[in-house]
Amino acid sequence: MPGEKETGFSEAEKAAMRERSKELRSRKEGKGLEDVLARISEMTGTDREIAETVHRIVTEVAPDLQPKTWYGMPGYARDGKVVVFFQASAKFGTRYSTLGFNDVASLDDGDMWATAYAITAVTPAVEKEIARLVKKAAG
């Protein structure tokens, strides 16, 4: 808006872009799973618990998706395109972690559907819903 100071990218956003640049180089070396497991191991508390759960579920219900980091977070791709990803709450200082899906996910449901879900805890019901969503997204 006129008269407002342009703030640009936050430090967290800049760090995510630097991570993305590293990922593109790492992809050429075929280190997707190694990178995802390393990122998960760096997480703490609930973020780590949720990330480990998401990783386990994705590898069980959608084994054809290839693990790779995406903006420094765990992602799972088909043909190089990330279908599902996890974003730790600590990454951007938010109150919840996020399970997200990109446009290549097969989640279409009429004219409007969710592509991101807030997760604050791992429960049997949450695990069941993650599995359902990932299986549907992987098509």
N, C-alpha and C positions, 0 to 999 in steps of 0.2 A: 504494500500500500504506500502511497506517496507519504514522504516524511518519516517512514519507519526505517530503522537501521537494518541492513541485511546482515543476518547472523551467520550464514553459511552452514557448513556441516559441523555437528558436535564432535567432540574428541572420540566418542564411542563410534560414531558413523565413520570418521576418518580411519579409525583402527580396523573397522570391518572392511573397508575398501582395501586397506593394506593386506589384510588376511586374504581377501579374494584374489589379489595379485599373486600371493604366495601359492594359493590353491591351484591356480592355472599352471604355474611352473611344476608343482608337485604332481599334477595329473599326468604330465608327460612321463613321470617316473613310475607310474602305476602304484602309488602309495595310498590309495583311497581308504581301505580298511584300517591300515596303520594310523593314518591321520585322524580318522573318526575316533578310534579307541584312545588315542593320545588326548584329543580334546575332551572326551568324556572323563578321562582320568584326572584332568585339571580342574574339573568342576567339584563343588563341595555341596554337602547337605542335600536338601530336597532337589536342587537342580541335577545333581549327579544321580540320585535315585531315579528320578523321572527319565533322564537321558538313558540310563542303563536299561530301564524297562522298555522304552521306545525302541532302542537298538535290538533288544531281545525279541520283541514282538515283530518288528519289521523283518528280521532275518528268518523268523519262523513262518510268518504268513505270506511274505512276499520275497522269497529267496532270490528271485530274478532281479530285484532292485540292487544296484551296486552302491555300496557305501562310498561317500566322498564328503569332504567338508565343503560347506557353502557359507561364505562370509564368516568363516571361523567356527561354524556350528555343524553338528552332524546332519548330513543330508543323505538321501537315498535316491538314486537316479536310474533312468532307463534311457538308453541311447544318448547318454551324456546330459540329459535334461533332468533336473531334480524334480521328483514327484512329491516327496514328503520330506520335511525337515523339522528339526527341533531347535528352539531358541531358548537358552537359559535365561532366567529372570535376571541374573547378575550381569549378563552381557550388556544390557542397556538400562539397568537399574529399575526394572519394572517389578510390580508386586506379584506377577505370576509368570511361569514358563509358558511357552507357546508350542503347540503342535500345529504345523502349517502345511498346506498343500498348494502346489503351483498349478497353473492352468492345464498342464498335461495330466493331472490327476483325473480319474474317471468318477468324479463326485457329482456330476450334473444331476439336478433334481428340479425339473421345471425351469422357471425363469429366474430363480434365485436360490442360492445355497451357501452354506458357510464354507470358508476355506482356511480358517484358523480357529484354534480352540485353546482357551486358557486352561492350564493344569496347575493345581496347587498341591495335590497329594496323589499318591498312588494307592488305589483301592482296587479290590476285585472288579467292581463295576467300571472303574476308569480303565483298567486293563482290557476288559471285554470291549469297551467302546473304542479304544485305540485300535485293537485288532480288527474290529468291524470296519472302521474307517480306512485303515491301511489296506485291508483286503479289497475293499471297494475301489479305492484310489488306484491300486495297482492293476485293477481290471483283469 
